[in-house]
Amino acid sequence: MSKTAVFLADGFEEIEALTVTDLLRREHIETLLVSVSGEKVAKGSHGINVETDTAIGDLDFDSLDMLILPGGKLGTDNLLACKLLEEKIREFKQEGKYLAAICAAPSVLGLHGVLNGVKACCYPGFEDKLLGAEIVTDKCAVMDGTIISGRVL
């Protein structure tokens, strides 16, 4: 993997977005913070505002190897509402590119229909939104093909 994007919607869970970004950048994997609202700054669920690298409308999706969705209840709802992100999630799934989602955000993948027949996990209480998935509840992270999901145990 050479280039990833972490999508930030107002209400995102800061630790899920920033820890992933930090770890990937430490491994010299180009990782962009992408605003789904078009605003330069995304507002985290705990009052931490983060300046993004680009807006979703300006992103070159063809250059990416992976899309990453951090959770946070409001952030997840805002990711779910982004039509361009929905389109790109489906394209990535169809093209066999990597998709990752953390905590509540795997529900976005389920509600967009890309988890059919895939093992996945999520924050407890969101399992009904993992449409078509084989739900895993005893692991904190699951990788099935090109889909990676994570949760709190």
JORALIN-V613468 format. One record per residue. N is the residue number from 1. OMEGA is omega in whole degrees, 0 to 359 (999 if undefined). D_CENTER is the distance of its C-alpha to the mean C-alpha in whole Angstrom. Layout:
BEGIN
N_OMEGA_D_CENTER / N_OMEGA_D_CENTER
END
This chain:
BEGIN
1_183_16 / 2_181_17 / 3_181_14 / 4_174_11 / 5_176_9 / 6_186_6 / 7_182_6 / 8_174_9 / 9_179_10 / 10_183_13 / 11_180_13 / 12_177_10 / 13_188_11 / 14_184_13 / 15_180_13 / 16_180_9 / 17_188_9 / 18_177_12 / 19_178_13 / 20_181_10 / 21_180_12 / 22_181_15 / 23_179_15 / 24_180_14 / 25_176_17 / 26_178_19 / 27_177_19 / 28_173_20 / 29_181_17 / 30_184_16 / 31_181_13 / 32_170_12 / 33_189_11 / 34_176_11 / 35_176_12 / 36_180_12 / 37_186_15 / 38_177_17 / 39_181_18 / 40_182_18 / 41_175_18 / 42_183_15 / 43_180_16 / 44_183_15 / 45_180_15 / 46_174_18 / 47_177_20 / 48_179_18 / 49_184_18 / 50_176_16 / 51_181_17 / 52_179_15 / 53_184_16 / 54_175_16 / 55_184_15 / 56_181_13 / 57_180_17 / 58_186_18 / 59_174_15 / 60_183_17 / 61_180_14 / 62_181_17 / 63_186_17 / 64_176_14 / 65_185_13 / 66_172_9 / 67_183_6 / 68_181_3 / 69_173_1 / 70_181_5 / 71_192_7 / 72_186_11 / 73_181_13 / 74_178_13 / 75_178_10 / 76_177_9 / 77_180_12 / 78_174_12 / 79_181_8 / 80_182_10 / 81_184_13 / 82_185_12 / 83_179_14 / 84_178_14 / 85_177_10 / 86_180_11 / 87_183_14 / 88_176_12 / 89_180_9 / 90_178_13 / 91_181_14 / 92_178_12 / 93_181_13 / 94_181_17 / 95_180_17 / 96_177_16 / 97_185_13 / 98_173_10 / 99_177_7 / 100_179_5 / 101_187_4 / 102_169_6 / 103_178_9 / 104_187_9 / 105_174_6 / 106_176_7 / 107_177_10 / 108_179_8 / 109_180_8 / 110_182_12 / 111_175_13 / 112_170_12 / 113_181_14 / 114_181_13 / 115_181_13 / 116_178_17 / 117_184_19 / 118_172_16 / 119_181_16 / 120_176_13 / 121_181_13 / 122_175_12 / 123_181_13 / 124_181_17 / 125_179_18 / 126_184_15 / 127_182_16 / 128_179_18 / 129_178_15 / 130_186_14 / 131_177_16 / 132_184_18 / 133_167_16 / 134_189_19 / 135_179_18 / 136_182_18 / 137_184_19 / 138_179_21 / 139_180_18 / 140_175_16 / 141_181_14 / 142_172_14 / 143_178_14 / 144_185_15 / 145_181_16 / 146_179_13 / 147_178_11 / 148_177_9 / 149_181_9 / 150_181_10 / 151_174_12 / 152_177_15 / 153_999_19
END
